[in-house]
Amino acid sequence: MRQRTWSRSVAVAAILVCGLAPSSPGAQQPPTRIELDAATLAARTDAARSIIPLLDEVKRRVESRTQAEVGGGAPPSPFTGRTSTVFSVTLSKRPPVAPQVVQAMDRLLKWEPGNRSAEYEATLFDRWFEQLSAKASALGTQRGIVACDAGCVARTMTALDETWGTAESERAEARDEALLEALTEAVKAVK
């Protein structure tokens, strides 16, 4: 019995000395840099050139969610006969978008895809693309697609087909929400 206890103690000590013990659950390791081969980098650059321009419409939707206008040249009120103040608010089911996410949209829209020297933008795009890949893979699985590469992600995000809903009028909004959610997660990951 002493032999088994001694051998367990030696095994635990060896694990601790060699650094093989699991790290504490609270300790976070920094993300490892992803090295891409030339073909993968070219495919991601092409995907970036297809997907990033979609942020223009996402940004327009985000900025138009809440608007307030104070009237100056409004016609007189039919009830009072005086000029009234016009105030309109568009309510949305979604909470306001964080300013960091809007700034990230601006930075990606200005970024030249493939320019890896713009490190923040390249990292932000990589994290955003990872989120979009997961969404495109999930949507592709529903359609019977087994694997979704960079081209598949770009096609899924740019095509407004039945993947995004049955009603044509709702497809763009559903896709833009997916783009926005993925970018919000990417911004959180890059911080």
C-alpha positions in Angstrom: 0.0 0.0 0.0 2.9 2.4 0.7 4.3 1.6 -2.7 1.2 2.8 -4.4 1.0 6.1 -2.4 4.7 6.7 -3.1 4.3 6.2 -6.8 1.2 8.5 -7.0 3.2 11.2 -5.1 6.1 10.8 -7.5 3.7 11.0 -10.5 2.0 14.2 -9.2 5.4 15.8 -8.5 6.6 14.9 -12.0 3.6 16.5 -13.5 4.0 19.7 -11.5 7.7 19.9 -12.2 7.3 19.4 -15.9 4.5 22.0 -16.1 2.0 19.5 -17.3 -0.6 20.4 -14.6 -3.7 22.0 -16.0 -3.7 25.8 -15.6 -6.0 27.4 -13.2 -9.5 27.9 -14.6 -9.4 31.6 -14.1 -6.1 32.1 -15.9 -6.6 33.1 -19.6 -4.0 32.4 -22.1 -3.4 35.0 -24.8 -4.8 34.0 -28.2 -2.3 32.4 -30.5 -1.6 34.2 -33.8 -3.0 32.3 -36.8 -0.5 31.8 -39.5 -2.2 31.3 -42.9 -0.7 29.8 -46.0 -0.8 31.8 -49.3 -3.9 30.0 -50.7 -5.9 30.4 -47.5 -4.8 34.1 -47.2 -5.8 34.7 -50.8 -9.2 33.1 -50.3 -9.8 35.1 -47.1 -8.8 38.3 -48.9 -11.3 37.6 -51.6 -13.9 36.9 -49.0 -13.1 40.1 -47.2 -13.5 42.1 -50.5 -17.0 40.5 -50.8 -18.2 40.7 -47.2 -16.8 44.0 -45.9 -18.8 46.2 -48.3 -21.9 44.7 -46.7 -21.1 46.7 -43.6 -22.2 49.9 -45.4 -25.8 48.7 -45.2 -25.4 47.4 -41.7 -24.0 50.8 -40.6 -26.9 52.6 -42.3 -29.4 50.4 -40.5 -27.6 51.0 -37.1 -27.5 54.7 -37.5 -31.1 55.0 -38.6 -32.5 53.0 -35.7 -32.9 56.0 -33.4 -33.4 59.4 -35.0 -34.7 62.6 -33.5 -35.6 65.7 -35.6 -36.5 69.0 -34.3 -38.7 70.9 -36.7 -38.0 74.3 -37.9 -40.0 74.6 -41.1 -42.9 72.3 -40.1 -46.4 73.3 -41.3 -48.7 74.8 -38.7 -50.7 72.4 -36.6 -54.3 72.0 -37.8 -55.4 71.9 -34.2 -53.5 74.9 -32.7 -52.7 76.9 -35.8 -49.1 77.3 -34.6 -45.9 75.7 -35.8 -45.2 72.5 -33.9 -42.0 70.7 -33.0 -41.6 67.5 -34.9 -40.0 64.7 -32.9 -39.8 61.2 -34.2 -38.2 58.2 -32.6 -37.8 54.8 -34.3 -37.9 52.0 -31.7 -36.1 48.8 -32.2 -36.2 45.4 -30.5 -32.4 45.5 -30.4 -30.5 47.6 -27.9 -28.3 50.4 -29.3 -25.1 49.3 -30.9 -21.9 50.1 -28.9 -19.8 52.9 -30.2 -16.8 50.5 -30.4 -18.7 48.3 -32.9 -19.5 51.4 -35.1 -15.9 52.4 -35.0 -14.9 48.8 -35.9 -17.2 49.0 -38.9 -15.6 52.3 -40.0 -12.1 50.8 -39.6 -13.0 47.7 -41.6 -14.7 49.8 -44.3 -11.5 51.9 -44.7 -9.1 48.9 -44.5 -7.6 47.4 -47.6 -8.2 43.6 -47.3 -4.9 41.7 -47.5 -3.0 44.5 -45.8 -1.7 42.5 -42.9 0.4 45.5 -41.7 -2.8 47.1 -40.4 -2.6 44.7 -37.5 -5.8 45.7 -35.6 -8.0 45.6 -38.7 -6.5 42.3 -39.8 -7.1 40.7 -36.4 -10.5 42.2 -36.2 -11.4 40.8 -39.6 -10.0 37.4 -38.6 -12.2 37.3 -35.5 -15.2 38.5 -37.4 -14.6 36.0 -40.2 -14.4 33.2 -37.5 -17.8 34.2 -36.2 -19.2 34.4 -39.7 -17.7 31.0 -40.6 -19.6 29.5 -37.6 -22.8 31.1 -38.7 -22.3 30.1 -42.4 -21.5 26.5 -41.4 -24.6 26.3 -39.2 -26.7 27.6 -42.1 -25.0 25.3 -44.6 -25.6 22.3 -42.4 -29.3 23.0 -42.7 -29.0 23.0 -46.5 -26.9 19.8 -46.5 -23.5 21.4 -47.0 -20.8 19.4 -45.1 -17.9 21.9 -45.0 -17.9 25.7 -45.5 -14.6 27.3 -46.7 -13.9 31.0 -47.2 -15.7 31.0 -50.5 -18.8 29.3 -49.0 -18.8 32.0 -46.2 -18.7 34.8 -48.7 -21.4 33.2 -50.9 -23.6 32.6 -47.8 -23.2 36.2 -46.6 -23.7 37.9 -50.0 -26.5 35.9 -51.4 -30.0 36.9 -50.2 -31.6 33.6 -50.7 -34.0 31.4 -48.7 -31.1 30.9 -46.2 -32.1 34.2 -44.7 -35.8 33.7 -44.6 -38.9 33.0 -46.6 -40.0 36.6 -47.1 -37.7 38.5 -49.5 -38.4 41.7 -47.6 -36.9 40.3 -44.4 -33.8 38.6 -45.9 -31.5 41.7 -45.9 -32.3 42.6 -42.4 -31.8 39.0 -41.1 -28.4 38.9 -42.9 -27.4 42.3 -41.6 -28.3 41.3 -38.0 -26.1 38.2 -38.4 -23.2 40.4 -39.7 -23.7 42.8 -36.8 -23.9 40.1 -34.1 -20.7 38.5 -35.5 -18.9 41.9 -35.5 -20.0 42.6 -32.0 -18.5 39.3 -30.8 -15.3 40.0 -32.8 -14.9 43.4 -31.1 -15.3 41.8 -27.7 -12.7 39.2 -28.6 -10.1 41.7 -30.0 -10.2 44.0 -26.9 
